[in-house]
Structure formats: C-alpha cells, structure tokens
Amino acid sequence: MDQEGVNAATGESAASGGHTFGEQASNGSAAQEMGLLQDLELEATMQFGSRELPLRDVLQLGPNDLVELNRHVSEPVDLVVGNRIVARGEVVVIGGNFALRITEVAAPQLRLESVRCLS
C-alpha cells in the first residue's frame, strides 16, 4: 500500500502522522482548531411550534388563513441551531424586531453537537 493509504488494522492514515480521525493531537492543535471554529457563523432559528398538514390543506392556503400550532403561547420557544435545540426562552420585541430572552440552555456538549459536520 502507498504512503497515503489507511492502515486497515488500526484505522490510522499514513498522511495524518498516525492520528485517527477525531483523535486529539498531542501538540494542542485540537484546541487551536476549536478556537478557530468559535468565529464560525451559524444559522439560528426560533421554533414556535409545528403542525402536520395534509398536502390538500397546504395547496388551499391563502391570505388571512390561520394555521394553529401545537404549542401554547405561554410555553417557551426553542432556539434551534443545526437541527438541535440549544436553548429555550420567551419571545420579546427589541426595536421592532423579535428577540429571544433565554431561560434555559442545553448542556455544552449538546450545543457543540449542533455544529458537527458529520453525524
């Protein structure tokens, strides 16, 4: 096998200096990489609730129609990043824009999982 290959017995890449994918290098490069990731811009959305609708109802939607969601107005709203709930809170208005006053925050590990590229 060439020098660029992967050792099937150990899963180590010859090009990676013997480190397997996801393994922390001893020189602290993982900490440096984490520092770089902290400036990464992520899409965050507030999820007020949901509802399943039959296709016929979606096709018939028009102005002034109402779609009732599965969440009461007194319940917290989810802050979602990368398809994961990272926090919850209450909706407020700041300068004419919606905002979220955080009342609950997910554990740091769960928040970090929201930015994983591979599951």
N, CA, C and O atoms as a printed pandas DataFrame, in Angstrom:
     atom_number atom_name residue_name chain_id  residue_number  x_coord  y_coord  z_coord
0              1         N          MET        A               1    0.849   -1.190    0.000
1              2        CA          MET        A               1    0.000    0.000    0.000
2              3         C          MET        A               1    0.882    1.237    0.000
3              4         O          MET        A               1    1.944    1.224    0.623
4              5         N          ASP        A               2    0.476    2.316   -0.685
5              6        CA          ASP        A               2    1.276    3.531   -0.755
6              7         C          ASP        A               2    1.246    4.293    0.563
7              8         O          ASP        A               2    0.444    3.981    1.443
8              9         N          GLN        A               3    2.116    5.294    0.704
9             10        CA          GLN        A               3    2.255    6.077    1.931
10            11         C          GLN        A               3    1.017    6.896    2.257
11            12         O          GLN        A               3    0.831    7.272    3.414
12            13         N          GLU        A               4    0.164    7.185    1.284
13            14        CA          GLU        A               4   -1.026    7.994    1.517
14            15         C          GLU        A               4   -2.206    7.154    1.988
15            16         O          GLU        A               4   -3.273    7.701    2.267
16            17         N          GLY        A               5   -2.039    5.834    2.081
17            18        CA          GLY        A               5   -3.139    4.936    2.398
18            19         C          GLY        A               5   -3.524    4.949    3.866
19            20         O          GLY        A               5   -2.938    5.664    4.679
20            21         N          VAL        A               6   -4.530    4.133    4.185
21            22        CA          VAL        A               6   -5.025    3.993    5.547
22            23         C          VAL        A               6   -4.745    2.576    6.002
23            24         O          VAL        A               6   -5.022    1.625    5.271
24            25         N          ASN        A               7   -4.200    2.422    7.198
25            26        CA          ASN        A               7   -3.944    1.115    7.772
26            27         C          ASN        A               7   -5.275    0.499    8.176
27            28         O          ASN        A               7   -5.929    0.993    9.095
28            29         N          ALA        A               8   -5.683   -0.564    7.509
29            30        CA          ALA        A               8   -6.988   -1.171    7.771
30            31         C          ALA        A               8   -7.069   -1.768    9.168
31            32         O          ALA        A               8   -8.156   -1.844    9.741
32            33         N          ALA        A               9   -5.951   -2.189    9.720
33            34        CA          ALA        A               9   -5.962   -2.802   11.050
34            35         C          ALA        A               9   -6.150   -1.774   12.151
35            36         O          ALA        A               9   -6.811   -2.048   13.152
36            37         N          THR        A              10   -5.563   -0.577   11.969
37            38        CA          THR        A              10   -5.622    0.431   13.035
38            39         C          THR        A              10   -6.507    1.604   12.704
39            40         O          THR        A              10   -6.894    2.348   13.606
40            41         N          GLY        A              11   -6.848    1.801   11.426
41            42        CA          GLY        A              11   -7.637    2.960   11.031
42            43         C          GLY        A              11   -6.810    4.226   10.950
43            44         O          GLY        A              11   -7.357    5.321   10.811
44            45         N          GLU        A              12   -5.473    4.085   11.036
45            46        CA          GLU        A              12   -4.607    5.253   11.006
46            47         C          GLU        A              12   -4.239    5.601    9.580
47            48         O          GLU        A              12   -4.042    4.718    8.746
48            49         N          SER        A              13   -4.148    6.872    9.309
49            50        CA          SER        A              13   -3.747    7.348    7.999
50            51         C          SER        A              13   -2.257    7.614    8.017
51            52         O          SER        A              13   -1.745    8.243    8.943
52            53         N          ALA        A              14   -1.563    7.142    7.003
53            54        CA          ALA        A              14   -0.135    7.398    6.920
54            55         C          ALA        A              14    0.131    8.882    6.769
55            56         O          ALA        A              14    1.144    9.377    7.263
56            57         N          ALA        A              15   -0.749    9.599    6.103
57            58        CA          ALA        A              15   -0.555   11.028    5.880
58            59         C          ALA        A              15   -0.870   11.850    7.117
59            60         O          ALA        A              15   -0.451   13.004    7.203
60            61         N          SER        A              16   -1.603   11.286    8.089
61            62        CA          SER        A              16   -2.006   12.076    9.250
62            63         C          SER        A              16   -1.027   11.972   10.397
63            64         O          SER        A              16   -1.292   12.495   11.480
64            65         N          GLY        A              17    0.102   11.309   10.188
65            66        CA          GLY        A              17    1.067   11.191   11.263
66            67         C          GLY        A              17    0.633   10.174   12.303
67            68         O          GLY        A              17    1.095   10.235   13.442
68            69         N          GLY        A              18   -0.238    9.244   11.948
69            70        CA          GLY        A              18   -0.628    8.196   12.868
70            71         C          GLY        A              18   -1.833    8.506   13.721
71            72         O          GLY        A              18   -2.205    7.683   14.557
72            73         N          HIS        A              19   -2.461    9.655   13.553
73            74        CA          HIS        A              19   -3.644   10.006   14.343
74            75         C          HIS        A              19   -4.892    9.553   13.610
75            76         O          HIS        A              19   -5.014    9.746   12.400
76            77         N          THR        A              20   -5.816    8.953   14.339
77            78        CA          THR        A              20   -7.076    8.563   13.726
78            79         C          THR        A              20   -8.010    9.759   13.686
79            80         O          THR        A              20   -7.806   10.733   14.410
80            81         N          PHE        A              21   -9.036    9.690   12.841
81            82        CA          PHE        A              21   -9.995   10.784   12.705
82            83         C          PHE        A              21  -10.626   11.088   14.050
83            84         O          PHE        A              21  -11.101   10.181   14.732
84            85         N          GLY        A              22  -10.636   12.355   14.438
85            86        CA          GLY        A              22  -11.256   12.778   15.682
86            87         C          GLY        A              22  -10.344   12.678   16.888
87            88         O          GLY        A              22  -10.723   13.112   17.976
88            89         N          GLU        A              23   -9.149   12.117   16.727
89            90        CA          GLU        A              23   -8.225   11.980   17.850
90            91         C          GLU        A              23   -7.491   13.293   18.058
91            92         O          GLU        A              23   -7.105   13.949   17.090
92            93         N          GLN        A              24   -7.294   13.681   19.310
93            94        CA          GLN        A              24   -6.613   14.933   19.611
94            95         C          GLN        A              24   -5.114   14.744   19.469
95            96         O          GLN        A              24   -4.546   13.806   20.028
96            97         N          ALA        A              25   -4.480   15.623   18.731
97            98        CA          ALA        A              25   -3.031   15.588   18.595
98            99         C          ALA        A              25   -2.400   16.090   19.879
99           100         O          ALA        A              25   -2.971   16.927   20.578
100          101         N          SER        A              26   -1.219   15.574   20.184
101          102        CA          SER        A              26   -0.580   15.919   21.455
102          103         C          SER        A              26   -0.031   17.337   21.477
103          104         O          SER        A              26    0.283   17.841   22.556
104          105         N          ASN        A              27    0.097   18.001   20.337
105          106        CA          ASN        A              27    0.674   19.343   20.298
106          107         C          ASN        A              27   -0.347   20.446   20.549
107          108         O          ASN        A              27   -0.016   21.624   20.415
108          109         N          GLY        A              28   -1.569   20.097   20.907
109          110        CA          GLY        A              28   -2.580   21.107   21.211
110          111         C          GLY        A              28   -3.271   21.675   19.989
111          112         O          GLY        A              28   -3.986   22.671   20.094
112          113         N          SER        A              29   -3.072   21.055   18.814
113          114        CA          SER        A              29   -3.691   21.597   17.600
114          115         C          SER        A              29   -5.215   21.527   17.661
115          116         O          SER        A              29   -5.892   22.350   17.046
116          117         N          ALA        A              30   -5.761   20.560   18.390
117          118        CA          ALA        A              30   -7.222   20.468   18.518
118          119         C          ALA        A              30   -7.774   21.695   19.222
119          120         O          ALA        A              30   -8.826   22.207   18.841
120          121         N          ALA        A              31   -7.076   22.170   20.245
121          122        CA          ALA        A              31   -7.510   23.378   20.951
122          123         C          ALA        A              31   -7.439   24.588   20.032
123          124         O          ALA        A              31   -8.311   25.455   20.083
124          125         N          GLN        A              32   -6.416   24.656   19.196
125          126        CA          GLN        A              32   -6.298   25.763   18.242
126          127         C          GLN        A              32   -7.431   25.714   17.226
127          128         O          GLN        A              32   -8.014   26.742   16.884
128          129         N          GLU        A              33   -7.738   24.510   16.745
129          130        CA          GLU        A              33   -8.826   24.366   15.782
130          131         C          GLU        A              33  -10.156   24.775   16.398
131          132         O          GLU        A              33  -10.974   25.410   15.733
132          133         N          MET        A              34  -10.382   24.421   17.660
133          134        CA          MET        A              34  -11.622   24.798   18.341
134          135         C          MET        A              34  -11.711   26.317   18.450
135          136         O          MET        A              34  -12.791   26.885   18.290
136          137         N          GLY        A              35  -10.601   26.970   18.716
137          138        CA          GLY        A              35  -10.588   28.425   18.786
138          139         C          GLY        A              35  -10.990   29.051   17.463
139          140         O          GLY        A              35  -11.717   30.045   17.438
140          141         N          LEU        A              36  -10.524   28.479   16.370
141          142        CA          LEU        A              36  -10.883   28.984   15.047
142          143         C          LEU        A              36  -12.366   28.780   14.755
143          144         O          LEU        A              36  -12.993   29.628   14.119
144          145         N          LEU        A              37  -12.926   27.675   15.207
145          146        CA          LEU        A              37  -14.334   27.386   14.954
146          147         C          LEU        A              37  -15.272   28.322   15.692
147          148         O          LEU        A              37  -16.419   28.496   15.281
148          149         N          GLN        A              38  -14.808   28.926   16.772
149          150        CA          GLN        A              38  -15.691   29.774   17.567
150          151         C          GLN        A              38  -16.153   31.018   16.821
151          152         O          GLN        A              38  -17.126   31.646   17.238
152          153         N          ASP        A              39  -15.492   31.394   15.739
153          154        CA          ASP        A              39  -15.915   32.540   14.929
154          155         C          ASP        A              39  -16.816   32.124   13.763
155          156         O          ASP        A              39  -17.236   32.973   12.976
156          157         N          LEU        A              40  -17.111   30.851   13.645
157          158        CA          LEU        A              40  -17.960   30.337   12.578
158          159         C          LEU        A              40  -19.387   30.853   12.749
159          160         O          LEU        A              40  -19.955   30.751   13.836
160          161         N          GLU        A              41  -19.968   31.407   11.683
161          162        CA          GLU        A              41  -21.339   31.912   11.709
162          163         C          GLU        A              41  -22.307   30.750   11.501
163          164         O          GLU        A              41  -22.164   29.991   10.543
164          165         N          LEU        A              42  -23.289   30.607   12.390
165          166        CA          LEU        A              42  -24.273   29.530   12.309
166          167         C          LEU        A              42  -25.674   30.114   12.178
167          168         O          LEU        A              42  -25.978   31.156   12.759
168          169         N          GLU        A              43  -26.515   29.443   11.421
169          170        CA          GLU        A              43  -27.912   29.846   11.272
170          171         C          GLU        A              43  -28.681   29.430   12.521
171          172         O          GLU        A              43  -28.701   28.251   12.873
172          173         N          ALA        A              44  -29.303   30.374   13.179
173          174        CA          ALA        A              44  -30.123   30.097   14.363
174          175         C          ALA        A              44  -31.558   30.494   14.049
175          176         O          ALA        A              44  -31.808   31.573   13.512
176          177         N          THR        A              45  -32.493   29.623   14.384
177          178        CA          THR        A              45  -33.903   29.917   14.162
178          179         C          THR        A              45  -34.678   29.713   15.454
179          180         O          THR        A              45  -34.284   28.926   16.315
180          181         N          MET        A              46  -35.782   30.434   15.576
181          182        CA          MET        A              46  -36.679   30.246   16.712
182          183         C          MET        A              46  -37.850   29.415   16.222
183          184         O          MET        A              46  -38.484   29.741   15.219
184          185         N          GLN        A              47  -38.126   28.349   16.935
185          186        CA          GLN        A              47  -39.215   27.458   16.544
186          187         C          GLN        A              47  -40.360   27.621   17.536
187          188         O          GLN        A              47  -40.250   27.254   18.706
188          189         N          PHE        A              48  -41.459   28.178   17.042
189          190        CA          PHE        A              48  -42.633   28.455   17.867
190          191         C          PHE        A              48  -43.497   27.218   18.067
191          192         O          PHE        A              48  -44.225   27.135   19.056
192          193         N          GLY        A              49  -43.434   26.279   17.175
193          194        CA          GLY        A              49  -44.259   25.086   17.235
194          195         C          GLY        A              49  -44.322   24.457   15.862
195          196         O          GLY        A              49  -43.643   24.892   14.932
196          197         N          SER        A              50  -45.136   23.438   15.745
197          198        CA          SER        A              50  -45.261   22.772   14.451
198          199         C          SER        A              50  -46.659   22.180   14.317
199          200         O          SER        A              50  -47.448   22.152   15.261
200          201         N          ARG        A              51  -46.921   21.722   13.135
201          202        CA          ARG        A              51  -48.202   21.076   12.861
202          203         C          ARG        A              51  -48.067   20.315   11.548
203          204         O          ARG        A              51  -47.475   20.820   10.594
204          205         N          GLU        A              52  -48.600   19.133   11.499
205          206        CA          GLU        A              52  -48.639   18.390   10.244
206          207         C          GLU        A              52  -49.885   18.807    9.482
207          208         O          GLU        A              52  -50.980   18.886   10.038
208          209         N          LEU        A              53  -49.692   19.071    8.197
209          210        CA          LEU        A              53  -50.803   19.471    7.330
210          211         C          LEU        A              53  -50.863   18.545    6.127
211          212         O          LEU        A              53  -49.831   18.245    5.526
212          213         N          PRO        A              54  -52.052   18.090    5.769
213          214        CA          PRO        A              54  -52.181   17.326    4.524
214          215         C          PRO        A              54  -51.853   18.228    3.333
215          216         O          PRO        A              54  -52.074   19.438    3.382
216          217         N          LEU        A              55  -51.337   17.641    2.290
217          218        CA          LEU        A              55  -50.975   18.404    1.101
218          219         C          LEU        A              55  -52.147   19.230    0.594
219          220         O          LEU        A              55  -51.956   20.372    0.178
220          221         N          ARG        A              56  -53.355   18.679    0.620
221          222        CA          ARG        A              56  -54.519   19.428    0.112
222          223         C          ARG        A              56  -54.712   20.727    0.897
223          224         O          ARG        A              56  -55.085   21.748    0.319
224          225         N          ASP        A              57  -54.458   20.695    2.233
225          226        CA          ASP        A              57  -54.594   21.912    3.039
226          227         C          ASP        A              57  -53.510   22.928    2.693
227          228         O          ASP        A              57  -53.771   24.130    2.645
228          229         N          VAL        A              58  -52.295   22.443    2.454
229          230        CA          VAL        A              58  -51.201   23.347    2.071
230          231         C          VAL        A              58  -51.528   24.020    0.746
231          232         O          VAL        A              58  -51.303   25.219    0.585
232          233         N          LEU        A              59  -52.053   23.262   -0.193
233          234        CA          LEU        A              59  -52.385   23.812   -1.512
234          235         C          LEU        A              59  -53.530   24.810   -1.449
235          236         O          LEU        A              59  -53.646   25.672   -2.321
236          237         N          GLN        A              60  -54.375   24.706   -0.433
237          238        CA          GLN        A              60  -55.525   25.603   -0.312
238          239         C          GLN        A              60  -55.236   26.831    0.553
239          240         O          GLN        A              60  -56.113   27.681    0.711
240          241         N          LEU        A              61  -54.031   26.947    1.117
241          242        CA          LEU        A              61  -53.719   28.100    1.972
242          243         C          LEU        A              61  -53.837   29.397    1.191
243          244         O          LEU        A              61  -53.461   29.475    0.022
244          245         N          GLY        A              62  -54.360   30.401    1.852
245          246        CA          GLY        A              62  -54.499   31.704    1.227
246          247         C          GLY        A              62  -54.361   32.803    2.258
247          248         O          GLY        A              62  -54.257   32.524    3.453
248          249         N          PRO        A              63  -54.359   34.065    1.807
249          250        CA          PRO        A              63  -54.261   35.202    2.730
250          251         C          PRO        A              63  -55.355   35.134    3.794
251          252         O          PRO        A              63  -56.492   34.760    3.507
252          253         N          ASN        A              64  -55.006   35.492    4.996
253          254        CA          ASN        A              64  -55.890   35.530    6.168
254          255         C          ASN        A              64  -56.257   34.156    6.732
255          256         O          ASN        A              64  -56.998   34.085    7.713
256          257         N          ASP        A              65  -55.760   33.057    6.139
257          258        CA          ASP        A              65  -55.965   31.740    6.736
258          259         C          ASP        A              65  -55.127   31.648    8.009
259          260         O          ASP        A              65  -54.097   32.312    8.130
260          261         N          LEU        A              66  -55.563   30.838    8.937
261          262        CA          LEU        A              66  -54.843   30.632   10.194
262          263         C          LEU        A              66  -54.379   29.186   10.277
263          264         O          LEU        A              66  -55.117   28.266    9.923
264          265         N          VAL        A              67  -53.145   28.990   10.750
265          266        CA          VAL        A              67  -52.612   27.654   10.990
266          267         C          VAL        A              67  -52.254   27.594   12.468
267          268         O          VAL        A              67  -51.326   28.262   12.922
268          269         N          GLU        A              68  -52.999   26.790   13.207
269          270        CA          GLU        A              68  -52.765   26.667   14.649
270          271         C          GLU        A              68  -51.616   25.693   14.897
271          272         O          GLU        A              68  -51.581   24.603   14.325
272          273         N          LEU        A              69  -50.680   26.095   15.754
273          274        CA          LEU        A              69  -49.530   25.255   16.078
274          275         C          LEU        A              69  -49.798   24.441   17.333
275          276         O          LEU        A              69  -50.806   24.639   18.011
276          277         N          ASN        A              70  -48.893   23.532   17.634
277          278        CA          ASN        A              70  -49.064   22.605   18.750
278          279         C          ASN        A              70  -48.530   23.142   20.078
279          280         O          ASN        A              70  -48.386   22.379   21.033
280          281         N          ARG        A              71  -48.240   24.422   20.152
281          282        CA          ARG        A              71  -47.634   24.980   21.357
282          283         C          ARG        A              71  -48.453   26.169   21.847
283          284         O          ARG        A              71  -48.865   27.022   21.060
284          285         N          HIS        A              72  -48.680   26.212   23.155
285          286        CA          HIS        A              72  -49.423   27.313   23.771
286          287         C          HIS        A              72  -48.522   28.548   23.848
287          288         O          HIS        A              72  -47.302   28.419   23.947
288          289         N          VAL        A              73  -49.118   29.741   23.802
289          290        CA          VAL        A              73  -48.340   30.984   23.819
290          291         C          VAL        A              73  -47.526   31.149   25.096
291          292         O          VAL        A              73  -46.538   31.882   25.097
292          293         N          SER        A              74  -47.911   30.492   26.176
293          294        CA          SER        A              74  -47.163   30.620   27.429
294          295         C          SER        A              74  -45.954   29.679   27.489
295          296         O          SER        A              74  -45.129   29.799   28.395
296          297         N          GLU        A              75  -45.839   28.752   26.543
297          298        CA          GLU        A              75  -44.719   27.808   26.535
298          299         C          GLU        A              75  -43.478   28.462   25.937
299          300         O          GLU        A              75  -43.590   29.347   25.089
300          301         N          PRO        A              76  -42.287   28.027   26.377
301          302        CA          PRO        A              76  -41.060   28.603   25.820
302          303         C          PRO        A              76  -40.885   28.248   24.345
303          304         O          PRO        A              76  -41.404   27.242   23.861
304          305         N          VAL        A              77  -40.145   29.096   23.652
305          306        CA          VAL        A              77  -39.830   28.924   22.240
306          307         C          VAL        A              77  -38.435   28.309   22.147
307          308         O          VAL        A              77  -37.561   28.637   22.950
308          309         N          ASP        A              78  -38.218   27.422   21.178
309          310        CA          ASP        A              78  -36.925   26.758   21.009
310          311         C          ASP        A              78  -36.002   27.580   20.123
311          312         O          ASP        A              78  -36.423   28.111   19.096
312          313         N          LEU        A              79  -34.736   27.683   20.528
313          314        CA          LEU        A              79  -33.681   28.236   19.678
314          315         C          LEU        A              79  -32.969   27.039   19.068
315          316         O          LEU        A              79  -32.394   26.218   19.782
316          317         N          VAL        A              80  -33.012   26.942   17.737
317          318        CA          VAL        A              80  -32.510   25.768   17.033
318          319         C          VAL        A              80  -31.292   26.146   16.195
319          320         O          VAL        A              80  -31.325   27.110   15.430
320          321         N          VAL        A              81  -30.219   25.374   16.349
321          322        CA          VAL        A              81  -29.004   25.531   15.550
322          323         C          VAL        A              81  -28.633   24.142   15.038
323          324         O          VAL        A              81  -28.484   23.205   15.822
324          325         N          GLY        A              82  -28.486   24.016   13.732
325          326        CA          GLY        A              82  -28.104   22.723   13.169
326          327         C          GLY        A              82  -29.080   21.612   13.500
327          328         O          GLY        A              82  -28.664   20.492   13.795
328          329         N          ASN        A              83  -30.357   21.900   13.459
329          330        CA          ASN        A              83  -31.425   20.936   13.753
330          331         C          ASN        A              83  -31.419   20.437   15.191
331          332         O          ASN        A              83  -32.011   19.397   15.482
332          333         N          ARG        A              84  -30.766   21.153   16.090
333          334        CA          ARG        A              84  -30.749   20.781   17.507
334          335         C          ARG        A              84  -31.205   21.971   18.345
335          336         O          ARG        A              84  -30.858   23.117   18.060
336          337         N          ILE        A              85  -31.983   21.683   19.374
337          338        CA          ILE        A              85  -32.406   22.730   20.303
338          339         C          ILE        A              85  -31.229   23.038   21.220
339          340         O          ILE        A              85  -30.755   22.161   21.942
340          341         N          VAL        A              86  -30.754   24.291   21.193
341          342        CA          VAL        A              86  -29.620   24.676   22.033
342          343         C          VAL        A              86  -30.052   25.534   23.213
343          344         O          VAL        A              86  -29.312   25.669   24.188
344          345         N          ALA        A              87  -31.255   26.117   23.131
345          346        CA          ALA        A              87  -31.759   26.943   24.230
346          347         C          ALA        A              87  -33.264   27.112   24.063
347          348         O          ALA        A              87  -33.831   26.811   23.013
348          349         N          ARG        A              88  -33.898   27.605   25.134
349          350        CA          ARG        A              88  -35.329   27.936   25.106
350          351         C          ARG        A              88  -35.510   29.268   25.798
351          352         O          ARG        A              88  -34.688   29.679   26.617
352          353         N          GLY        A              89  -36.602   29.938   25.456
353          354        CA          GLY        A              89  -36.853   31.215   26.098
354          355         C          GLY        A              89  -38.190   31.794   25.700
355          356         O          GLY        A              89  -39.046   31.121   25.125
356          357         N          GLU        A              90  -38.343   33.080   26.031
357          358        CA          GLU        A              90  -39.596   33.771   25.722
358          359         C          GLU        A              90  -39.337   34.836   24.669
359          360         O          GLU        A              90  -38.295   35.491   24.659
360          361         N          VAL        A              91  -40.308   34.987   23.789
361          362        CA          VAL        A              91  -40.194   35.957   22.704
362          363         C          VAL        A              91  -40.424   37.353   23.261
363          364         O          VAL        A              91  -41.367   37.587   24.016
364          365         N          VAL        A              92  -39.548   38.280   22.877
365          366        CA          VAL        A              92  -39.680   39.692   23.227
366          367         C          VAL        A              92  -39.477   40.500   21.950
367          368         O          VAL        A              92  -39.067   39.956   20.925
368          369         N          VAL        A              93  -39.761   41.786   22.015
369          370        CA          VAL        A              93  -39.561   42.674   20.872
370          371         C          VAL        A              93  -38.538   43.726   21.266
371          372         O          VAL        A              93  -38.666   44.378   22.303
372          373         N          ILE        A              94  -37.517   43.884   20.422
373          374        CA          ILE        A              94  -36.480   44.895   20.647
374          375         C          ILE        A              94  -36.371   45.725   19.376
375          376         O          ILE        A              94  -36.020   45.203   18.318
376          377         N          GLY        A              95  -36.669   47.004   19.476
377          378        CA          GLY        A              95  -36.562   47.891   18.318
378          379         C          GLY        A              95  -37.392   47.433   17.136
379          380         O          GLY        A              95  -36.978   47.615   15.991
380          381         N          GLY        A              96  -38.540   46.849   17.379
381          382        CA          GLY        A              96  -39.404   46.392   16.299
382          383         C          GLY        A              96  -39.048   45.020   15.753
383          384         O          GLY        A              96  -39.715   44.535   14.839
384          385         N          ASN        A              97  -38.010   44.379   16.291
385          386        CA          ASN        A              97  -37.606   43.043   15.854
386          387         C          ASN        A              97  -37.882   42.019   16.948
387          388         O          ASN        A              97  -37.820   42.332   18.137
388          389         N          PHE        A              98  -38.186   40.798   16.534
389          390        CA          PHE        A              98  -38.328   39.719   17.504
390          391         C          PHE        A              98  -36.967   39.395   18.104
391          392         O          PHE        A              98  -35.940   39.511   17.436
392          393         N          ALA        A              99  -36.968   38.989   19.363
393          394        CA          ALA        A              99  -35.759   38.532   20.047
394          395         C          ALA        A              99  -36.170   37.416   20.994
395          396         O          ALA        A              99  -37.359   37.201   21.228
396          397         N          LEU        A             100  -35.202   36.716   21.531
397          398        CA          LEU        A             100  -35.479   35.621   22.453
398          399         C          LEU        A             100  -34.739   35.880   23.757
399          400         O          LEU        A             100  -33.513   35.981   23.778
400          401         N          ARG        A             101  -35.492   35.986   24.835
401          402        CA          ARG        A             101  -34.888   36.084   26.166
402          403         C          ARG        A             101  -34.675   34.652   26.635
403          404         O          ARG        A             101  -35.640   33.930   26.888
404          405         N          ILE        A             102  -33.414   34.237   26.750
405          406        CA          ILE        A             102  -33.057   32.859   27.077
406          407         C          ILE        A             102  -33.429   32.548   28.523
407          408         O          ILE        A             102  -33.081   33.294   29.438
408          409         N          THR        A             103  -34.138   31.440   28.716
409          410        CA          THR        A             103  -34.498   30.989   30.062
410          411         C          THR        A             103  -33.878   29.633   30.394
411          412         O          THR        A             103  -33.690   29.310   31.567
412          413         N          GLU        A             104  -33.562   28.842   29.379
413          414        CA          GLU        A             104  -32.943   27.525   29.561
414          415         C          GLU        A             104  -31.875   27.348   28.491
415          416         O          GLU        A             104  -32.051   27.775   27.350
416          417         N          VAL        A             105  -30.759   26.711   28.868
417          418        CA          VAL        A             105  -29.683   26.459   27.913
418          419         C          VAL        A             105  -29.322   24.979   27.972
419          420         O          VAL        A             105  -29.226   24.399   29.054
420          421         N          ALA        A             106  -29.124   24.375   26.809
421          422        CA          ALA        A             106  -28.718   22.974   26.745
422          423         C          ALA        A             106  -27.298   22.832   27.281
423          424         O          ALA        A             106  -26.539   23.800   27.318
424          425         N          ALA        A             107  -26.956   21.637   27.687
425          426        CA          ALA        A             107  -25.604   21.350   28.170
426          427         C          ALA        A             107  -24.593   21.686   27.076
427          428         O          ALA        A             107  -24.905   21.555   25.892
428          429         N          PRO        A             108  -23.386   22.117   27.452
429          430        CA          PRO        A             108  -22.382   22.495   26.445
430          431         C          PRO        A             108  -22.135   21.418   25.390
431          432         O          PRO        A             108  -21.985   21.746   24.213
432          433         N          GLN        A             109  -22.090   20.160   25.773
433          434        CA          GLN        A             109  -21.852   19.085   24.804
434          435         C          GLN        A             109  -22.966   19.031   23.763
435          436         O          GLN        A             109  -22.693   18.817   22.582
436          437         N          LEU        A             110  -24.209   19.219   24.181
437          438        CA          LEU        A             110  -25.324   19.212   23.228
438          439         C          LEU        A             110  -25.253   20.409   22.294
439          440         O          LEU        A             110  -25.571   20.298   21.110
440          441         N          ARG        A             111  -24.835   21.558   22.824
441          442        CA          ARG        A             111  -24.699   22.737   21.962
442          443         C          ARG        A             111  -23.584   22.528   20.956
443          444         O          ARG        A             111  -23.711   22.928   19.799
444          445         N          LEU        A             112  -22.499   21.910   21.378
445          446        CA          LEU        A             112  -21.384   21.643   20.478
446          447         C          LEU        A             112  -21.794   20.677   19.375
447          448         O          LEU        A             112  -21.347   20.815   18.237
448          449         N          GLU        A             113  -22.634   19.705   19.696
449          450        CA          GLU        A             113  -23.084   18.745   18.689
450          451         C          GLU        A             113  -23.873   19.415   17.571
451          452         O          GLU        A             113  -23.989   18.853   16.482
452          453         N          SER        A             114  -24.412   20.590   17.816
453          454        CA          SER        A             114  -25.188   21.273   16.778
454          455         C          SER        A             114  -24.318   21.754   15.628
455          456         O          SER        A             114  -24.839   22.097   14.568
456          457         N          VAL        A             115  -22.997   21.787   15.816
457          458        CA          VAL        A             115  -22.112   22.256   14.754
458          459         C          VAL        A             115  -21.331   21.128   14.100
459          460         O          VAL        A             115  -20.481   21.387   13.248
460          461         N          ARG        A             116  -21.594   19.897   14.471
461          462        CA          ARG        A             116  -20.881   18.775   13.854
462          463         C          ARG        A             116  -21.228   18.672   12.382
463          464         O          ARG        A             116  -22.389   18.793   11.991
464          465         N          CYS        A             117  -20.213   18.448   11.578
465          466        CA          CYS        A             117  -20.420   18.303   10.138
466          467         C          CYS        A             117  -20.888   16.903    9.778
467          468         O          CYS        A             117  -21.623   16.718    8.808
468          469         N          LEU        A             118  -20.465   15.927   10.552
469          470        CA          LEU        A             118  -20.823   14.536   10.283
470          471         C          LEU        A             118  -21.510   13.960   11.496
471          472         O          LEU        A             118  -21.086   14.204   12.625
472          473         N          SER        A             119  -22.553   13.209   11.282
473          474        CA          SER        A             119  -23.261   12.581   12.398
474          475         C          SER        A             119  -22.659   11.241   12.716
475          476         O          SER        A             119  -23.120   10.558   13.630
